[in-house]
Amino acid sequence: MAVIVKYVVERNGEEKMTFTSKAEADAYDKMLDMADELFELLGNSEIITDEGQQEELSMFLAKNKDEVLYALGAKRKPAPKKPKVEAVPDAEESDAA
């Protein structure tokens, strides 16, 4: 018999998601905390009056936290990685072999 450890993220008595690693569960819980805070912020703005849209937008922004921080200038985008270029042997070198 195998023993399987599961980490369950629960909100208001409702199971939201199950994970096999504590780190993933903590990250998801943190994302839900951000979404809750964003939901309140959007509610205070009176721009979005539909609660369903407000919830969807707050979840979207929380899931895309890094891009939001880049847009706000609070975080810099990482420099693009340059592709590795492999040396190609000269035709003369391959003929000599």
C-alpha positions in Angstrom: 0.0 0.0 0.0 1.3 3.4 -0.9 1.1 6.5 1.3 0.3 9.6 -0.6 0.6 13.1 0.9 -1.8 15.7 -0.4 -2.0 19.4 0.4 -5.5 20.8 0.1 -6.1 24.6 -0.3 -9.4 25.4 1.3 -11.3 28.7 1.4 -14.4 29.3 3.6 -14.8 25.6 4.1 -14.7 24.9 0.4 -11.9 22.8 -1.2 -10.3 24.8 -4.0 -7.4 22.7 -5.2 -5.2 19.7 -4.2 -1.5 19.6 -4.6 1.3 17.0 -4.1 3.8 19.6 -2.9 3.5 22.1 -0.1 5.3 24.8 -2.1 2.7 24.5 -4.9 -0.1 24.7 -2.4 1.4 27.7 -0.7 1.9 29.5 -4.0 -1.8 28.8 -5.0 -3.0 30.0 -1.6 -0.9 33.2 -1.9 -2.4 33.8 -5.4 -5.9 33.4 -3.9 -5.0 36.0 -1.3 -3.9 38.4 -4.0 -7.1 37.8 -5.9 -9.2 38.6 -2.8 -7.3 41.9 -2.3 -7.7 42.8 -5.9 -11.4 41.9 -5.8 -11.8 44.5 -2.9 -9.8 47.1 -4.8 -11.8 46.7 -8.0 -15.0 46.8 -5.9 -14.0 50.2 -4.5 -13.3 51.6 -7.9 -17.0 51.4 -9.1 -15.7 50.8 -12.6 -16.7 47.1 -12.7 -20.1 46.7 -11.1 -20.7 43.1 -12.1 -19.3 40.9 -9.3 -18.7 38.0 -11.7 -16.5 40.1 -14.0 -14.8 41.6 -10.9 -13.9 38.1 -9.7 -12.7 37.0 -13.1 -10.5 40.1 -13.5 -9.1 39.8 -10.0 -8.1 36.1 -10.6 -6.6 37.0 -14.0 -4.5 39.8 -12.5 -3.4 37.5 -9.6 -2.4 34.7 -12.0 -0.5 37.2 -14.1 1.2 38.9 -11.2 4.6 39.2 -12.8 3.2 40.9 -16.0 1.2 43.3 -13.8 4.3 44.2 -11.9 6.2 44.8 -15.1 3.4 47.0 -16.4 3.4 49.0 -13.2 7.2 49.4 -13.3 7.6 47.7 -9.9 9.6 44.9 -11.5 12.0 44.7 -14.4 11.6 42.1 -17.2 14.4 39.7 -17.3 16.8 40.2 -20.2 16.1 37.9 -23.1 18.5 34.9 -23.2 20.7 34.8 -26.2 20.5 31.4 -28.1 23.6 29.3 -27.9 25.6 29.2 -31.1 27.5 26.0 -31.7 30.7 26.2 -33.7 30.4 24.6 -37.2 33.7 23.0 -38.4 35.2 24.5 -41.5 34.9 22.4 -44.7 38.7 22.1 -44.8 38.8 20.7 -41.2 36.2 18.1 -42.0 38.1 17.1 -45.2 41.3 16.6 -43.2 39.7 14.1 -40.9 
